[in-house]
């Protein structure tokens, strides 16, 4: 069973829209937003600490289990189309053999 991992850079609403799309696809049983394991903190002594222009869109990690490669390909195509419409960035992690 292929496991797809992707990183979405966008708002909570954008992430929810992508996850709703994923859950509506035939054959997809597991869609989960996985937590970021690394804390992102500004250094209090930094010259840019607390400035609003360093705050960008949020990054969200999503994990999807597909039953086969054909469905995994359909997932990628559907997410790419929606991300284009939403104007968000989506990166798929490639599994190394």
N, C-alpha and C positions, 0 to 999 in steps of 0.2 A: 504494500500500500504506500504510494508516494506521499511524502509529507512536504508541502510547500511552505516556505517561510518568506515573508515579505515585510518590507519596511515602508510605511506610508508616512509622508510628510504632509500634514494638513490638520484641519481642526477636528474636534470631537465629532461634529456633525458629519464631516466627510468620512471619518473612520466608521461611524455607524452606518452610513449609506453603503460603503463597501462591504461591511460585514453582513448587512441585510441581503445584499446581492449574492454574496457567497452562500449564505444559508438557504437561499431560494433555488440554487442550482441542483439539478437532479444528481443524486449519488453522493453529495457532500454531507457527511454526518457530523464532522467535527470542525468547528471554526472557533478559534480562541485568540483573544488579545493577550499576549504574554508580556509580563512586566519587564521593564528595563532593569537589569541587574546593577547598573552603575549609576551612582548618584551624580547629578549634574549640578554642581554648586559653583557660584562665583567666589573667587578669592576676595575676601573682605578688603584686602589691601590693594586690589586691582584698581587701576585708573578708570576702568569701565564698569566697576561694580554698581549695580542698581540702575544703569542706564536703560531706557526703554528700547533703544535701537538694537540692543543685543538680543532681545527676546524675539525669536522668530516662531514660525509654525511648529507645532508639536510633532514629534516622531512617535509612531506607533508600530509595534512589532505584532504581526498577525501570523498565526500558524494554522494551516489548513491540511486536513487529511483527505486525499482523493482515493477512490477505489482503484484507479488505473491511470496509465500515462495519457490516454485519450481525454479523460475527464480533467486531468491536471492541465493539459493544453487548453481546454475550454475555459478553465478557471483563469489562466493567464490572459487569454484573449478578452474575456468579459471584464476583468479588472482593469486591463489596459484601456479599454474603450470607456469605462466609467471614469477612470482617473483623468482621461483626456477631457471629458465633459465637465468634471468638477474642477479641473485645473489644479490637480495635486500631483505630487511626485510619488511614484511607486517603484521600489527596487525589489526584485526577486533574488533571493540567495540561491546560488547554484550549488548543488550537492557535488562534492568531489568524490571521485571513485577511488 
